[in-house]
Amino acid sequence: MTKRTGFIGLGSQGGPMAERMLAGGYPLAVWARRPEALEPFVAQGAQAAASVADLAAVCDHIGICVVDDAGVAQICDELIPAMRAGSLLAIHSTILPESCEALDARCAERGIAFLDAPVSGGGGAAAAGTLTVMCGGTAEAFEQARPVIETFAGKNVHLGPTGSGQRAKIVNNTLMAANMGLAQAALSAGEALGIDRAALADLVKASSGRSFGFEVFARLPSPAAFAQGAPLLAKDTNLLRDILPGDDGAARLRSAAEPFLTAATGKPL
C-alpha cells in the first residue's frame, strides 16, 4: 500500500492499534519518548522516527493515542507544523471536544484533514481488531481515514462534526463507571439481604439487570482491584461534568459512578 502511516502513543491500547495497522499492510513510522519502546515495532517492520517532526514529514495518516489533553497538545504543537498538506491527523485519545475543534482549525489552516476518533474496547480488542471507533469530523476526513481505522476496528461510526466522537466516548465511559457503581450498590444490597454474593452475581449476569459494567465489577475482589482503569474512567466522568455543567443526566450518571470511583482510586472524584 502506498499510504504511509504513523503512530504516537504505543501503550497498552495504542501499541496493538499500531501493530494492526502494520499487519494490515501499511508502512508504519513510530515515535516514543523512550527509544526502547520502539524496539518491538521495529522488529515487526516499522520505521523508528527520530523526532515527532521526522514522523510527520513521512506520513500520510497519523494516529495519536496518549492519555490526556496536555499530552495531545504537546505532541500536536510539534506535529502539525511539520505535517504535509493532504495528510490526516486522527486523535484516538479521549480529550475535551473543544480541544479537538481547536486542533481541527489549526489543521485546516495547513490543508490537513482531521478526525477525532476515540476508541472503546481496550488492548485486547485492539489486538483482535474489534475496537469500537467513534469518529467526529467531515465525511471526507472519515472516508480518508476509514481504510486505516478498519485495520483495528470492529465497528467504526461517523457521528457528526469534529468533537462528536469525543462527546460520545465521554458519555459511554461515564455510563460504564455508573454501571459499575450501580453494580457495587446492587451486590452490597444483596449481601445485606443475606444473599450469597457470588450466586447473585452469577444470577444477574443471566438476567435483565445485567450489563458489561456489572460483569466487570462482579469479577473484582474489591473496587481497589480496578485501580489501573479507574483513573481513566474518573477523568472521563469529570470531562462530562465539564462539557455539560448543570445537566441533570450528567449529574445522575456522576452520582451513580462516584462511590465506586472514589473507592477504586482512593480519592474523591
Steps between C-alpha positions, in 0.01 A plus 500: 500500500627850421334680794767551764379497859637614833407443863585670830385356832610137503345398832276210592235612250692708248773239455263229372328756278833586339578130456168446324578786259835339422346155462240653267775579252554868575859627526525630858722755673495520881638740759525481878680694770680180601684354197487150651120510473538498120701178483204254478349701215827534310540122534166465316607731219411850623730800451620674817473878463768708667253776588133593478581731210685223315197274535271775371715555194464144368137412584166535323296385802602552864324360807551628854398300808649666808326546834363853523456851362842616615677210329307548175568876501874453556533252214281698260701818559794317342305283259258728315759753375698215343207314338445522127188637332265217409604281792265407787521521879284263709472554876421171674549643849195600706525876551274806507297549181606864499863394487427300186314793345804720557733239352270465199520874439881490512507206260260671259737797473763261364274292278513200736192280553397439862297234679432456869471121535506376861471125546329256735596141577847505653821332398344160443250635248775704333712188454199310364400783264160541667520849654203732477614831348287813549581760237438871469600705197400556141366214290807543278741462795308194621527334160868590471576340836260206474730242329770548764257505793337180377825313566422517876125573510209261525258794491590840356231769524489857362298697756516853360732802499828526685455435872209259453718195553635641827153588627375148430806339662468713812134404541584134439778491758295685760220249447752219549610657830138550605416137421794386710382726782149355477647148499684582822175624654298201378743239633526685829120504530490129422751423773297709745204278413703189572550395135830337410699752296635254246159342448334837449769612257456184297123544501505864388737423213224280357213736587353834397722700737818397321747743342862491394583728794332257740696208359830686538421607856379153601844357411679743733594389851468867599469839325872556564574213260387735220761760598667491157186573296316720748701822446409501129129454580526772763665731243220443252228538765654837586515591131123444474449733794718759328319488165149473652508711819167498681349230277270262690593192297873558548447559872304175539771300323766661716303428818478132411870479408646701786503245788667237282757736349584645840555152643698384195732801479529565872411867460182706451373533144 
